[in-house]
């Protein structure tokens, strides 16, 4: 029998109100957002657009099963040592052992053998299909959906990691697509857990059904609040991964 929700289980804020609150705090860099940063904030400011897009391409594809701060800080150190590492010609010129050593020494992926395979496979595809330029995935597409489809052809760049790359590129370069709201934001355990803590969904299960439910929840809430989902997604990720709330009260406290 399905358990009835009590008053304590019901949300004190509507999803759209929560989205607006989170986005406003993020843009003002208040609360938990004062200290912590997204991958977009690590993009080298002095780099050319091509260098910036390649930095995102190589960093984001490793952003799974790893602490973001560790990955981003390691990538920054590696870029400062030699920006040429983040180029197709350099990656393809390394043998597997050399690439393994560099990745584990700086970016510390949880699955380094997969990281090596991913780099080699994706670099070759980038070179063959887009002349080694990730920007072309966006500039040569007419719609957001077409762009996302292109991204998800790369190894490991599925709905979560691929959409994160889409978000990071949109945030960094400001590409405009009329159908951008049709792209659902990437959702991880932190996003689902916050939705459950706030009483917007009943479970924090990472099943396909529940993940899709949370994606649609945030999509509608962003539309209702007239908040760009790109901004909200950046904020929500920080709220969950860095704030680590365990209760609804924790979530609200992090936003004060």
GUPA-723444 format. One line per 4 residues: number of its first residue (from 1); their letters; for each residue x, y, z of C-alpha. Coordinates in nm, 4 decimals. Each point is the difference from the previous one (the first is absolute). Example, Ala and Ser with C-alpha at 12.3 -4.5 7.8 and 13.67 -1.06 7.14 Angstrom:
BEGIN
1> as> 1.2300:-0.4500:0.7800 | 0.1370:0.3440:-0.0660 $
END
This chain:
BEGIN
1> xxxx> 0.0000:0.0000:0.0000 | 0.1301:0.3441:-0.0918 | 0.0830:0.2099:0.3037 | -0.1828:0.3320:0.0265 $
5> xxxx> 0.2136:0.3105:0.0285 | -0.0220:0.1877:0.3274 | 0.0112:0.3792:0.0244 | 0.3682:-0.0268:0.0915 $
9> xxxx> 0.0661:-0.1825:-0.3260 | -0.1546:0.2716:-0.2153 | 0.2229:0.2665:-0.1536 | 0.0054:0.3418:0.1639 $
13> xxxx> 0.1014:0.1558:-0.3309 | -0.1378:-0.0678:-0.3442 | 0.2618:-0.1364:-0.2425 | -0.0025:0.3251:-0.1981 $
17> xxxx> 0.0561:0.2026:0.3184 | 0.2892:-0.2244:0.0953 | 0.1547:0.0347:-0.3462 | -0.0243:0.3797:0.0181 $
21> xxxx> 0.1553:0.0080:0.3474 | 0.2892:-0.2258:-0.1001 | 0.0690:0.1892:-0.3233 | -0.0078:0.3393:0.1732 $
25> xxxx> 0.2419:-0.1137:0.2711 | 0.2304:-0.1541:-0.2592 | 0.0136:0.3128:-0.2131 | 0.0676:0.2116:0.3085 $
29> xxxx> 0.2634:-0.2539:0.1160 | -0.1622:-0.0196:0.3416 | -0.0197:-0.2884:0.2460 | 0.1630:-0.3217:-0.1178 $
33> xxxx> 0.0686:0.1621:-0.3380 | 0.2471:0.2506:0.1441 | 0.2868:-0.2485:0.0217 | -0.0604:-0.2818:-0.2478 $
37> xxxx> 0.0232:-0.0020:-0.3790 | -0.1189:-0.1978:-0.3056 | 0.2140:-0.1353:-0.2824 | -0.0795:0.3145:-0.2024 $
41> xxxx> 0.1831:0.2086:0.2591 | 0.3220:-0.1945:-0.0588 | 0.0156:0.0751:-0.3732 | 0.3279:0.1882:-0.0636 $
45> xxxx> -0.0965:0.3638:-0.0488 | 0.3073:0.0911:-0.2056 | -0.0475:-0.2876:-0.2448 | -0.1402:0.0239:-0.3519 $
49> xxxx> -0.3561:-0.1248:-0.0626 | 0.1404:-0.3180:-0.1563 | 0.2219:-0.0636:0.3023 | -0.2909:0.0643:0.2356 $
53> xxxx> -0.2289:-0.2389:-0.1856 | 0.2676:-0.2708:-0.0051 | 0.0587:0.0459:0.3734 | -0.3702:-0.0621:0.0621 $
57> xxxx> -0.0098:-0.2912:-0.2437 | 0.2847:-0.1839:0.1714 | -0.0976:0.0834:0.3574 | -0.3747:-0.0615:-0.0116 $
61> xxxx> 0.0261:-0.3432:-0.1611 | 0.1790:-0.1169:0.3168 | -0.2578:0.1564:0.2327 | -0.1574:-0.3208:0.1263 $
65> xxxx> 0.0537:-0.1952:0.3238 | 0.2464:0.2654:0.1159 | 0.0003:0.3065:0.2225 | -0.0348:0.2964:-0.2322 $
69> xxxx> 0.2388:0.2232:0.1917 | 0.2773:-0.2601:-0.0242 | -0.0488:-0.0372:-0.3747 | -0.0240:0.3728:-0.0722 $
73> xxxx> 0.2960:0.0971:0.2172 | 0.2138:-0.2728:-0.1559 | -0.0975:0.1076:-0.3500 | 0.0887:0.3592:0.0857 $
77> xxxx> 0.3469:-0.1025:0.1202 | 0.0541:-0.2032:-0.3150 | -0.1109:0.2870:-0.2226 | 0.2344:0.2373:0.1804 $
81> xxxx> 0.2856:-0.2438:-0.0533 | -0.0743:-0.0358:-0.3696 | -0.3163:0.1030:-0.1887 | 0.1060:-0.2273:-0.2853 $
85> xxxx> -0.1179:-0.3041:0.1970 | -0.3585:0.1036:-0.0738 | 0.0386:-0.0325:-0.3767 | -0.0879:-0.2916:-0.2283 $
89> xxxx> 0.3473:-0.0180:-0.1531 | 0.1647:-0.0343:0.3410 | -0.2462:-0.2580:0.1336 | 0.0268:-0.2146:-0.3125 $
93> xxxx> 0.3788:0.0285:0.0132 | 0.0187:-0.1599:0.3453 | 0.0072:-0.3744:0.0466 | -0.2432:-0.1546:0.2482 $
97> xxxx> 0.2588:-0.0216:0.2771 | 0.0955:0.3675:-0.0323 | -0.3633:0.1088:-0.0061 | -0.0801:-0.2207:0.3000 $
101> xxxx> 0.2855:0.1552:0.1981 | -0.1064:0.3566:-0.0792 | -0.3675:-0.0549:0.0769 | 0.0614:-0.1794:0.3297 $
105> xxxx> 0.2634:0.2535:0.1014 | -0.2203:0.3043:-0.0501 | -0.3688:-0.0715:-0.0579 | -0.0245:-0.3208:0.2033 $
109> xxxx> -0.2920:-0.1760:-0.1736 | -0.1519:-0.2857:0.1979 | 0.0251:-0.2300:-0.3023 | 0.3274:0.0979:-0.1690 $
113> xxxx> -0.0027:-0.2746:-0.2649 | -0.3435:0.1153:-0.1155 | 0.1245:0.3596:0.0081 | 0.2857:-0.0900:-0.2354 $
117> xxxx> -0.2343:-0.1852:-0.2359 | -0.2475:0.2867:0.0114 | 0.2646:0.2606:-0.0798 | 0.1375:-0.1942:-0.2958 $
121> xxxx> -0.3409:-0.0905:-0.1470 | -0.1563:0.3418:0.0507 | 0.3034:0.1897:-0.1236 | 0.0020:-0.1956:-0.3250 $
125> xxxx> -0.3735:0.0635:-0.0476 | 0.0466:0.3699:0.0747 | 0.2833:0.0183:-0.2503 | -0.1822:-0.1948:-0.2715 $
129> xxxx> -0.3431:0.1623:0.0364 | 0.0732:0.3551:0.1156 | 0.3621:0.0729:-0.0963 | 0.0952:-0.0186:0.3676 $
133> xxxx> -0.2271:0.2913:0.0941 | -0.2851:-0.0621:0.2513 | -0.1546:0.3373:-0.0852 | -0.1023:-0.1395:-0.3392 $
137> xxxx> -0.2422:-0.2393:0.1696 | -0.1944:0.3114:0.0996 | 0.0650:0.2475:-0.2795 | -0.0889:-0.2536:-0.2698 $
141> xxxx> -0.3261:-0.1063:0.1682 | -0.3388:0.1619:-0.0506 | -0.1584:-0.1186:0.3242 | 0.0947:-0.0900:0.3545 $
145> xxxx> -0.1303:-0.3522:-0.0566 | 0.2253:-0.0452:-0.3021 | 0.2961:0.1177:0.2070 | -0.0767:-0.2354:0.2885 $
149> xxxx> -0.0376:-0.2901:-0.2429 | 0.3471:0.0744:-0.1372 | 0.1490:0.0182:0.3493 | -0.1556:-0.3293:0.1039 $
153> xxxx> 0.1731:-0.1785:-0.2867 | 0.3237:0.0290:0.1982 | 0.1038:-0.2773:0.2348 | -0.1320:0.0536:0.3531 $
157> xxxx> -0.1831:0.3209:-0.0916 | -0.3527:-0.1153:0.0799 | -0.2949:0.1908:0.1487 | 0.1925:0.1020:0.3137 $
161> xxxx> 0.3569:0.0671:-0.1152 | -0.1010:0.1030:-0.3513 | -0.2584:0.2481:0.1238 | 0.2541:0.1344:0.2481 $
165> xxxx> 0.2337:0.0716:-0.2917 | -0.2899:0.1647:-0.1848 | -0.0712:0.2181:0.3039 | 0.3649:0.0948:0.0470 $
169> xxxx> 0.0405:0.1012:-0.3640 | -0.3225:0.2032:0.0012 | 0.1056:0.1733:0.3227 | 0.3465:0.0779:-0.1331 $
173> xxxx> -0.0766:0.1044:-0.3564 | -0.3636:0.1111:0.0119 | -0.1267:-0.2052:-0.2948 | -0.3681:0.0706:-0.0676 $
177> xxxx> -0.2567:-0.2643:-0.0946 | -0.3759:0.0521:-0.0170 | -0.0646:-0.3486:0.1374 | 0.2467:0.0117:0.2893 $
181> xxxx> -0.2775:-0.0572:0.2558 | -0.0758:-0.3336:-0.1655 | 0.3366:-0.1289:0.1225 | -0.0418:-0.1460:0.3472 $
185> xxxx> 0.2712:0.0861:0.2482 | 0.2438:-0.2709:0.1104 | -0.1127:-0.1583:0.3257 | 0.2172:-0.1802:0.2523 $
189> xxxx> -0.0577:-0.1373:0.3491 | 0.0338:0.3460:0.1561 | -0.2764:0.1477:-0.2187 | -0.2348:-0.2888:0.0746 $
193> xxxx> 0.0737:0.0091:0.3719 | -0.0725:0.3730:0.0248 | -0.3299:-0.0472:-0.1841 | -0.0912:-0.2680:0.2547 $
197> xxxx> 0.1187:0.2011:0.3016 | -0.2102:0.2955:-0.1123 | -0.3052:-0.2240:-0.0308 | -0.0327:0.0391:-0.3779 $
201> xxxx> 0.0342:-0.3752:-0.0635 | -0.0548:-0.2919:0.2340 | 0.3191:-0.1967:-0.0604 | 0.3685:0.0612:-0.0629 $
205> xxxx> 0.0421:-0.3217:-0.1982 | 0.2353:0.0229:-0.2982 | -0.2306:-0.2003:-0.2247 | -0.0579:0.1131:-0.3584 $
209> xxxx> -0.3624:0.0752:0.0867 | 0.0840:0.2166:0.3004 | 0.2844:0.1791:-0.1779 | -0.2343:0.0880:-0.2866 $
213> xxxx> -0.2606:0.1180:0.2503 | 0.2527:0.2338:0.1618 | 0.1199:0.1293:-0.3385 | -0.3559:0.0891:-0.0970 $
217> xxxx> -0.0628:0.1526:0.3434 | 0.2965:0.2374:-0.0280 | -0.0753:0.0760:-0.3643 | -0.3552:0.1118:0.0797 $
221> xxxx> 0.1095:0.1875:0.3122 | 0.2610:0.1949:-0.1976 | -0.2599:0.0859:-0.2639 | -0.2530:0.1099:0.2630 $
225> xxxx> 0.2628:0.2084:0.1816 | 0.1354:0.1421:-0.3276 | 0.3470:-0.1131:0.1008 | 0.2548:-0.1263:-0.2510 $
229> xxxx> 0.0526:-0.3699:0.0762 | 0.3704:0.0393:-0.0765 | 0.0354:0.2366:0.2960 | -0.2159:-0.2118:0.2288 $
233> xxxx> 0.1876:-0.3183:-0.0855 | 0.3341:0.1571:0.0864 | -0.1422:0.1155:0.3323 | -0.1760:-0.3258:0.0847 $
237> xxxx> 0.3143:-0.2043:-0.0594 | 0.1969:0.2163:0.2436 | -0.2805:-0.0039:0.2547 | -0.0059:-0.3791:0.0031 $
241> xxxx> 0.3603:-0.1026:-0.0572 | 0.1697:0.2634:0.2141 | -0.2732:0.0804:0.2511 | -0.0826:-0.3675:0.0669 $
245> xxxx> -0.3412:0.0660:0.1601 | -0.1638:-0.2858:0.1874 | -0.3315:0.1675:0.0860 | -0.2294:0.2654:-0.1444 $
249> xxxx> 0.1175:0.2318:0.2760 | 0.3602:-0.0537:-0.1130 | -0.0934:0.1043:-0.3536 | -0.1673:0.3205:0.1158 $
253> xxxx> 0.2875:0.0807:0.2364 | 0.2505:-0.0294:-0.2855 | -0.1943:0.2636:-0.1916 | 0.0024:0.2603:0.2771 $
END
